């Protein structure tokens, strides 16, 4: 298998450190509902994880929540609520949206506010090593101290400054130095630190969480292309300076951005479609097919007509899975289709080509039924390959019921992972909301069972 690596600028053989693939994917800042740009990114990384597991790897997948940020504070003020309450509501909504999209839950969802001790420890280490400095209650990373700064975005410091709008700041040694710790403002959430009350800067949080839960050498670090600079560039500088080890990640995997009217879909631009609204219109299979028909590295223009077309495509796949072929006819051999699927996915997760093999198999199953062929092995292969792509493909008459069951099962799995990692507040929130929806959870030494308590 080969994956494109943004650092080297080429497709490279995927060679994890061991059989457990360590994958960190940057998560959302929950200050408003998740939009379909988020959905696209997380569908791609879910598909990558599914394919790695299909290929025999165990994957340890960590995805953070940035649960303290200027945008969260501003949004909470506008809504007349607290940052904590806003975050809890939106995190729950996000997890439900991802479950509805058939996205597997990450194994851990660390939050910034739970990781303050690790963040402070890392900042202290950077100061001790000469990579950071305190200035009037703030702490900055000294970019000139790290010789490799700019290697991910392939830019020099001079080039970065030429293309940036930089506000004068006499507290900094260099205009491009970035914040590790922010001195608190009156009325804002803050934590005690060696430099006074404050909170972490944006970039240090992911370095600290990835290091804490996955160690100094990741196999995959992922996110959207808009995170290459400054976020991921700064993560490399922080982590490699702190650990003295490189590379921080074997593969930097970045998805292209979803566009709306020639601009990237963005909360700040206000040109977004929420995940929930899109799912209500089109369902998860059509949404996933729409995304996966574009290579993850390419930009994609949002198109409702395009998604409707994928609803019809999903119907063709369902039709191929319905009914049986002849019991003793010529056998439709699925091996060539599976081989083409694997070859496409091994080539930098080429989902458009992988889907081409899937639809060829579905077409030949439908033809084979008319020709009296034996289809059992071919249909089983089709189920296997579409599952790798995260498609549900239930028959229409059972889709609604099955979708609800799958949704509850996924949320139950999320809750179990949260409990296992001692994130009890969010686990309890999920249990409480499921109870409000008429779902009872029963914990036992053998795991958690659930049942509907009302019709």
Backbone torsions as a table, in degrees:
resi	resn	phi	psi	omega
1	UNK	NA	137.9	175.6
2	UNK	-120.8	140.9	176.6
3	UNK	-127.6	142.0	174.3
4	UNK	-70.3	133.0	179.7
5	UNK	-113.8	118.2	-177.0
6	UNK	-63.7	-26.9	-178.8
7	UNK	-70.1	-48.5	-179.0
8	UNK	-83.6	-19.5	-179.3
9	UNK	75.0	24.6	-179.2
10	UNK	-151.3	162.4	172.9
11	UNK	-74.1	130.2	-178.9
12	UNK	-127.7	152.5	177.8
13	UNK	-61.3	134.4	178.6
14	UNK	-83.3	113.9	-176.7
15	UNK	-135.3	86.2	-179.7
16	UNK	-65.1	162.4	-178.2
17	UNK	-64.2	-33.5	176.7
18	UNK	-155.2	-167.2	-174.8
19	UNK	-71.4	-15.5	175.6
20	UNK	-96.9	114.4	-179.7
21	UNK	-81.5	124.7	179.3
22	UNK	-95.2	111.3	-174.3
23	UNK	-124.6	121.2	176.6
24	UNK	-114.2	126.6	178.9
25	UNK	-122.5	126.9	-179.4
26	UNK	-64.4	132.4	-176.8
27	UNK	-96.4	-166.7	-173.5
28	UNK	-90.5	160.1	167.2
29	UNK	-102.6	104.6	-169.8
30	UNK	-80.6	82.2	173.5
31	UNK	-116.0	-7.1	170.1
32	UNK	-158.0	175.0	-175.2
33	UNK	-62.0	146.8	176.3
34	UNK	-64.9	141.8	-179.7
35	UNK	-110.6	175.3	-172.6
36	UNK	-70.1	-17.5	170.6
37	UNK	-64.3	-40.7	173.3
38	UNK	-62.9	-44.2	-178.5
39	UNK	-57.3	-44.3	-179.1
40	UNK	-59.5	-48.7	-178.0
41	UNK	-59.6	-46.2	-174.5
42	UNK	-76.8	-24.8	170.7
43	UNK	-64.7	-42.8	178.8
44	UNK	-61.4	-46.4	-177.6
45	UNK	-73.2	-30.0	172.6
46	UNK	-64.2	-41.1	179.2
47	UNK	-66.2	-40.2	176.0
48	UNK	-60.4	-45.8	178.9
49	UNK	-62.9	-44.7	179.2
50	UNK	-59.8	-40.0	-178.1
51	UNK	-70.6	-37.9	176.6
52	UNK	-61.6	-41.6	178.4
53	UNK	-67.9	-39.2	174.2
54	UNK	-59.0	-33.7	-178.2
55	UNK	-82.6	-0.8	174.4
56	UNK	106.3	-0.6	178.5
57	UNK	-85.4	149.9	163.2
58	UNK	-91.4	138.1	-178.2
59	UNK	-118.7	130.3	169.4
60	UNK	-105.5	110.4	-169.5
61	UNK	-111.1	119.3	179.4
62	UNK	-117.8	133.4	178.3
63	UNK	-140.3	127.2	-172.8
64	UNK	-90.0	163.7	163.4
65	UNK	-116.5	124.7	171.8
66	UNK	-84.1	94.6	-170.1
67	UNK	-100.7	11.7	168.9
68	UNK	-143.8	127.2	-172.0
69	UNK	-170.1	155.2	178.5
70	UNK	-54.4	-40.6	-176.9
71	UNK	-67.6	-35.4	176.9
72	UNK	-66.2	-45.3	-179.8
73	UNK	-61.6	-45.1	-179.3
74	UNK	-64.6	-43.3	-179.5
75	UNK	-64.8	-41.7	178.7
76	UNK	-62.7	-40.5	177.9
77	UNK	-62.0	-42.8	-179.5
78	UNK	-64.6	-33.7	-176.2
79	UNK	-90.6	-4.0	179.7
80	UNK	69.3	33.1	178.6
81	UNK	-129.3	-177.9	179.1
82	UNK	-96.0	153.9	175.0
83	UNK	-55.1	-38.0	-178.5
84	UNK	-63.4	-47.1	-178.8
85	UNK	-65.3	-41.3	179.3
86	UNK	-61.7	-46.3	-178.8
87	UNK	-62.3	-44.7	-178.5
88	UNK	-59.6	-43.9	-179.1
89	UNK	-63.8	-44.1	-175.4
90	UNK	-77.1	-31.0	175.0
91	UNK	-65.1	-44.1	177.9
92	UNK	-61.2	-43.7	178.9
93	UNK	-62.2	-41.3	179.4
94	UNK	-60.9	-47.6	-178.7
95	UNK	-62.0	-37.6	176.9
96	UNK	-66.3	-42.2	178.3
97	UNK	-60.9	-43.9	-179.3
98	UNK	-67.2	-37.9	176.5
99	UNK	-63.5	-40.2	178.5
100	UNK	-64.3	-29.2	176.9
101	UNK	-82.9	2.9	-177.8
102	UNK	61.7	35.0	174.8
103	UNK	-90.0	125.8	-179.8
104	UNK	-64.5	140.1	177.9
105	UNK	-67.7	144.4	171.5
106	UNK	-62.0	157.6	177.9
107	UNK	-73.2	-25.6	177.0
108	UNK	-144.7	142.5	174.9
109	UNK	-123.8	72.3	180.0
110	UNK	-66.2	150.8	178.5
111	UNK	-118.5	149.0	-179.2
112	UNK	-56.2	-45.6	-173.5
113	UNK	-67.5	-16.9	175.8
114	UNK	-91.0	-8.0	-172.2
115	UNK	-114.7	16.3	-176.3
116	UNK	-56.9	-43.5	179.7
117	UNK	-59.5	-41.7	179.5
118	UNK	-67.0	-36.7	179.4
119	UNK	-66.3	-45.4	179.8
120	UNK	-62.8	-41.6	178.8
121	UNK	-59.6	-40.6	-179.3
122	UNK	-68.7	-41.1	178.5
123	UNK	-63.5	-42.8	177.4
124	UNK	-58.3	-42.7	179.4
125	UNK	-63.3	-38.8	179.1
126	UNK	-67.0	-36.8	176.3
127	UNK	-65.6	-46.0	-179.5
128	UNK	-59.8	-34.7	-177.7
129	UNK	-86.7	-0.2	176.5
130	UNK	86.3	10.7	-179.2
131	UNK	-93.0	-8.2	-176.6
132	UNK	-145.8	162.9	-178.1
133	UNK	-151.0	150.2	177.5
134	UNK	-92.3	142.6	178.6
135	UNK	-148.8	105.2	175.8
136	UNK	54.8	42.6	176.9
137	UNK	92.0	-13.5	173.5
138	UNK	-98.7	158.3	173.6
139	UNK	-125.9	133.2	-178.2
140	UNK	-120.6	149.3	171.3
141	UNK	-86.6	132.5	-178.0
142	UNK	-89.1	98.8	-172.6
143	UNK	-64.7	-29.0	-178.6
144	UNK	-72.1	-11.0	-179.2
145	UNK	-84.0	-11.6	-176.1
146	UNK	-112.0	105.6	-173.4
147	UNK	-59.9	-27.0	-176.8
148	UNK	-89.7	9.6	-176.1
149	UNK	-63.2	124.3	-177.5
150	UNK	105.7	-2.4	-173.8
151	UNK	-71.7	-26.2	178.6
152	UNK	-78.1	-44.8	-179.0
153	UNK	-85.4	-4.0	177.0
154	UNK	57.9	46.9	178.6
155	UNK	-136.4	150.9	173.6
156	UNK	-87.4	166.4	176.2
157	UNK	-58.9	-39.5	-179.8
158	UNK	-64.1	-41.3	178.7
159	UNK	-66.1	-37.5	177.4
160	UNK	-62.9	-43.9	-177.5
161	UNK	-68.5	-34.4	-178.8
162	UNK	-65.4	-31.5	-176.9
163	UNK	-100.8	9.8	-175.2
164	UNK	-117.5	153.9	173.2
165	UNK	-102.1	104.9	-171.1
166	UNK	-110.8	122.8	176.8
167	UNK	-78.3	137.3	178.1
168	UNK	-59.6	138.1	-179.9
169	UNK	-147.7	105.8	-176.0
170	UNK	-71.3	-12.1	179.3
171	UNK	-75.5	-19.0	-175.1
172	UNK	-92.0	147.2	172.0
173	UNK	-74.4	-34.0	-178.6
174	UNK	-138.7	145.1	-175.1
175	UNK	-59.2	-29.4	-177.2
176	UNK	-90.7	-2.8	175.5
177	UNK	-57.6	138.3	-175.1
178	UNK	-118.0	160.6	-169.8
179	UNK	-81.1	131.3	171.4
180	UNK	-102.3	-34.0	-179.7
181	UNK	-141.6	131.9	-176.3
182	UNK	-108.5	126.3	175.2
183	UNK	-61.1	137.5	-173.7
184	UNK	-71.4	150.5	171.7
185	UNK	-103.2	158.5	-177.6
186	UNK	-60.0	130.2	175.2
187	UNK	86.2	-4.8	-179.9
188	UNK	-94.6	152.7	174.2
189	UNK	-59.4	140.7	-178.7
190	UNK	-152.2	163.8	-179.5
191	UNK	-133.6	150.5	178.1
192	UNK	-72.0	144.5	178.5
193	UNK	-151.6	169.5	175.7
194	UNK	-61.6	-14.3	-176.7
195	UNK	-108.8	9.3	-179.4
196	UNK	105.4	178.4	179.9
197	UNK	-64.8	138.3	179.2
198	UNK	179.0	-162.5	178.1
199	UNK	-149.7	163.2	-175.0
200	UNK	-69.4	152.4	166.0
201	UNK	-72.3	169.0	-173.1
202	UNK	-65.5	-45.1	-167.6
203	UNK	-73.7	-35.6	-174.1
204	UNK	-64.9	-28.0	-174.7
205	UNK	-61.2	-45.7	-177.0
206	UNK	-69.6	-36.9	175.6
207	UNK	-59.0	-46.4	-177.2
208	UNK	-66.8	-40.7	-177.6
209	UNK	-72.1	-41.9	177.9
210	UNK	-62.4	-42.7	179.7
211	UNK	-65.0	-41.8	-177.0
212	UNK	-65.7	-42.4	-171.8
213	UNK	-99.5	-19.6	-176.4
214	UNK	-125.5	-13.6	-180.0
215	UNK	92.7	-178.8	-170.6
216	UNK	-79.6	-8.9	-176.0
217	UNK	-130.9	96.8	178.4
218	UNK	-81.6	154.7	171.9
219	UNK	-87.2	-39.3	179.8
220	UNK	-138.0	130.2	168.8
221	UNK	-121.4	123.4	-172.1
222	UNK	-125.5	165.0	177.1
223	UNK	165.0	-178.1	178.4
224	UNK	-74.4	159.9	-179.5
225	UNK	-64.0	-21.2	177.4
226	UNK	-72.1	-7.4	178.5
227	UNK	-95.5	-6.5	-178.7
228	UNK	-54.8	-49.5	175.5
229	UNK	-135.0	131.6	7.8
230	UNK	-94.7	-11.2	-165.1
231	UNK	-62.4	-54.3	-176.3
232	UNK	-75.1	-32.1	173.8
233	UNK	-58.4	-43.7	-179.2
234	UNK	-71.3	-33.5	175.4
235	UNK	-60.5	-43.8	178.9
236	UNK	-59.8	-49.1	-177.3
237	UNK	-59.5	-45.3	-178.7
238	UNK	-65.3	-51.0	-171.1
239	UNK	-70.6	-45.9	-178.7
240	UNK	-68.3	-32.4	175.4
241	UNK	-67.7	-38.5	-177.5
242	UNK	-72.1	-44.4	-174.3
243	UNK	-87.9	-23.4	-173.3
244	UNK	72.0	13.5	-179.2
245	UNK	-119.2	145.6	173.0
246	UNK	-145.4	153.4	0.7
247	UNK	-81.7	152.1	174.0
248	UNK	-61.4	-41.8	177.5
249	UNK	-132.9	138.5	177.5
250	UNK	-68.6	-38.2	179.6
251	UNK	-134.0	124.6	170.8
252	UNK	-97.5	110.3	-174.3
253	UNK	-109.8	119.2	-176.8
254	UNK	-124.9	128.8	177.3
255	UNK	-87.7	150.1	172.9
256	UNK	-64.9	169.2	-173.6
257	UNK	-102.8	148.8	176.3
258	UNK	-83.0	129.8	-174.8
259	UNK	-109.5	146.8	174.5
260	UNK	-133.3	114.4	-178.7
261	UNK	56.4	48.3	175.3
262	UNK	73.7	-6.4	177.1
263	UNK	-109.7	153.1	175.6
264	UNK	-65.1	145.0	176.9
265	UNK	-70.6	128.2	-170.4
266	UNK	-153.2	140.7	174.2
267	UNK	-60.9	-42.2	-175.8
268	UNK	-66.5	-31.0	178.2
269	UNK	-82.7	-16.7	177.5
270	UNK	74.2	15.3	-176.9
271	UNK	-107.5	50.6	-171.5
272	UNK	-115.4	157.4	170.9
273	UNK	-117.1	125.6	-176.2
274	UNK	-72.0	154.1	177.3
275	UNK	-57.9	-42.6	-176.2
276	UNK	-63.8	-43.0	179.5
277	UNK	-63.4	-42.3	-179.7
278	UNK	-65.4	-41.8	179.5
279	UNK	-65.1	-38.4	178.4
280	UNK	-62.0	-33.4	-179.5
281	UNK	-80.8	-40.9	-164.7
282	UNK	-121.6	-23.6	-175.9
283	UNK	83.1	164.5	-171.7
284	UNK	-73.6	-37.4	-177.5
285	UNK	-62.2	-44.9	179.6
286	UNK	-64.7	-39.6	179.1
287	UNK	-63.7	-45.5	-178.9
288	UNK	-65.1	-42.3	178.9
289	UNK	-62.9	-38.7	178.2
290	UNK	-60.3	-45.8	179.7
291	UNK	-67.8	-46.2	-172.1
292	UNK	-74.4	-14.2	173.1
293	UNK	-76.0	-4.3	172.6
294	UNK	-114.3	139.8	177.8
295	UNK	-64.9	139.6	-172.9
296	UNK	-57.8	-26.3	-175.2
297	UNK	-82.9	-9.3	-174.5
298	UNK	-97.8	152.0	171.7
299	UNK	-69.9	157.6	-178.4
300	UNK	-140.1	133.7	177.5
301	UNK	-90.8	127.5	179.8
302	UNK	-66.6	130.9	-176.7
303	UNK	-145.8	115.5	177.8
304	UNK	-66.5	-35.6	176.7
305	UNK	-63.0	-39.8	178.6
306	UNK	-63.4	-38.4	179.9
307	UNK	-71.0	-37.4	176.4
308	UNK	-60.6	-38.4	176.4
309	UNK	-60.7	-34.7	179.1
310	UNK	-75.3	-23.4	171.5
311	UNK	-62.2	-42.2	178.3
312	UNK	-67.4	-36.4	177.5
313	UNK	-64.2	-40.6	177.6
314	UNK	-62.6	-36.3	177.7
315	UNK	-61.8	-37.5	179.1
316	UNK	-65.3	-38.1	177.5
317	UNK	-67.3	-41.2	178.3
318	UNK	-60.9	-42.7	-179.1
319	UNK	-59.5	-35.9	-179.4
320	UNK	-69.4	-23.8	-179.4
321	UNK	-91.0	-9.1	-178.9
322	UNK	-93.4	145.7	177.9
323	UNK	76.5	171.7	-177.6
324	UNK	-121.9	160.8	171.6
325	UNK	-93.2	-169.2	177.7
326	UNK	-68.4	149.8	-178.9
327	UNK	-77.6	-27.4	-175.0
328	UNK	-131.2	24.5	178.6
329	UNK	-84.0	-177.6	174.6
330	UNK	-59.6	134.1	-176.3
331	UNK	-81.1	129.6	172.3
332	UNK	-80.4	111.7	-175.1
333	UNK	-81.9	118.6	-177.6
334	UNK	-84.5	-6.9	-171.9
335	UNK	-56.3	-44.6	-178.9
336	UNK	-62.3	-36.2	-180.0
337	UNK	-68.0	-42.7	178.8
338	UNK	-63.4	-40.9	178.8
339	UNK	-61.9	-42.5	178.8
340	UNK	-66.6	-37.2	177.0
341	UNK	-60.8	-49.5	-178.4
342	UNK	-64.0	-41.9	179.6
343	UNK	-61.7	-39.5	179.1
344	UNK	-67.4	-45.5	-178.3
345	UNK	-68.3	-32.5	177.0
346	UNK	-68.5	-21.7	-179.9
347	UNK	-92.1	74.2	176.3
348	UNK	57.5	43.0	175.3
349	UNK	51.8	56.0	-177.1
350	UNK	-81.0	80.1	-176.1
351	UNK	-67.3	-32.2	176.0
352	UNK	-59.6	-42.7	177.8
353	UNK	-70.7	-35.8	177.1
354	UNK	-63.1	-41.2	178.0
355	UNK	-65.4	-34.1	177.7
356	UNK	-59.5	-40.8	178.7
357	UNK	-69.6	-35.5	177.9
358	UNK	-63.6	-45.6	-178.8
359	UNK	-71.8	-29.4	173.7
360	UNK	-64.0	-42.0	178.1
361	UNK	-63.8	-44.7	179.4
362	UNK	-61.3	-42.6	178.6
363	UNK	-60.3	-44.7	-176.7
364	UNK	-73.1	-27.0	172.4
365	UNK	-64.9	-46.7	-179.5
366	UNK	-63.7	-39.2	175.8
367	UNK	-67.3	-42.2	-178.3
368	UNK	-61.7	-32.6	177.6
369	UNK	-63.0	-41.8	178.7
370	UNK	-67.2	-29.8	-176.6
371	UNK	-91.4	2.8	177.0
372	UNK	76.1	28.5	179.5
373	UNK	-84.4	158.9	173.9
374	UNK	-83.2	124.2	-166.7
375	UNK	-115.9	-1.7	-172.2
376	UNK	-55.5	-49.0	-178.5
377	UNK	-66.4	-37.0	-179.8
378	UNK	-67.9	-41.7	178.4
379	UNK	-66.6	-38.7	177.5
380	UNK	-63.6	-39.7	177.1
381	UNK	-63.8	-41.8	179.4
382	UNK	-62.2	-41.5	177.0
383	UNK	-61.8	-42.2	-178.2
384	UNK	-63.9	-46.7	-175.4
385	UNK	-71.4	-38.6	178.2
386	UNK	-69.6	-29.1	175.4
387	UNK	-66.5	-36.0	176.0
388	UNK	-60.2	-31.8	179.4
389	UNK	-87.9	1.9	175.5
390	UNK	77.8	21.5	179.7
391	UNK	-88.5	139.8	179.3
392	UNK	-89.3	-50.2	174.7
393	UNK	56.8	40.8	175.4
394	UNK	-72.4	148.6	169.9
395	UNK	-56.6	147.9	-172.0
396	UNK	-59.8	-32.9	-174.9
397	UNK	-74.2	-15.1	178.2
398	UNK	-119.1	1.4	-173.1
399	UNK	-62.5	-43.8	-176.0
400	UNK	-64.1	-46.6	179.8
401	UNK	-64.6	-44.5	-178.7
402	UNK	-65.6	-37.7	179.9
403	UNK	-62.7	-41.0	177.9
404	UNK	-64.1	-43.3	179.3
405	UNK	-63.2	-44.0	-179.9
406	UNK	-64.3	-37.0	179.7
407	UNK	-62.4	-47.8	179.7
408	UNK	-65.5	-40.7	-179.8
409	UNK	-62.5	-40.4	178.9
410	UNK	-67.0	-42.0	178.0
411	UNK	-64.5	-36.1	176.1
412	UNK	-63.4	-40.2	177.7
413	UNK	-65.4	-42.2	176.4
414	UNK	-57.6	-45.8	-179.2
415	UNK	-61.8	-40.8	179.2
416	UNK	-62.6	-41.9	178.1
417	UNK	-63.8	-41.1	179.6
418	UNK	-64.3	-42.5	178.6
419	UNK	-64.0	-41.1	-179.6
420	UNK	-62.4	-28.8	-179.0
421	UNK	-103.9	18.9	172.7
422	UNK	60.8	30.4	173.2
423	UNK	-97.2	68.4	-167.5
424	UNK	-71.9	-32.3	-177.1
425	UNK	-62.5	-46.8	-180.0
426	UNK	-69.8	-37.2	176.9
427	UNK	-60.5	-43.3	179.0
428	UNK	-66.9	-35.6	178.0
429	UNK	-62.6	-43.8	179.3
430	UNK	-63.4	-43.3	178.9
431	UNK	-60.2	-44.3	-178.6
432	UNK	-63.7	-42.4	-179.2
433	UNK	-70.0	-35.6	176.2
434	UNK	-64.8	-37.5	176.6
435	UNK	-62.2	-39.8	177.3
436	UNK	-62.4	-29.3	179.5
437	UNK	-88.4	6.0	177.2
438	UNK	86.0	27.5	179.4
439	UNK	-118.7	122.6	178.3
440	UNK	-100.1	135.0	176.4
441	UNK	-107.6	136.4	179.7
442	UNK	-124.5	109.4	-179.1
443	UNK	-86.3	140.4	176.6
444	UNK	-149.4	168.8	177.7
445	UNK	-58.4	-21.6	-178.7
446	UNK	-90.5	-0.1	-179.3
447	UNK	126.7	-164.8	-177.7
448	UNK	-115.7	129.2	173.7
449	UNK	-109.3	152.8	178.2
450	UNK	-132.3	156.2	177.2
451	UNK	-153.8	151.3	174.4
452	UNK	-77.5	134.2	-179.7
453	UNK	-103.0	-10.2	179.3
454	UNK	-144.9	157.4	-177.8
455	UNK	-85.4	NA	NA
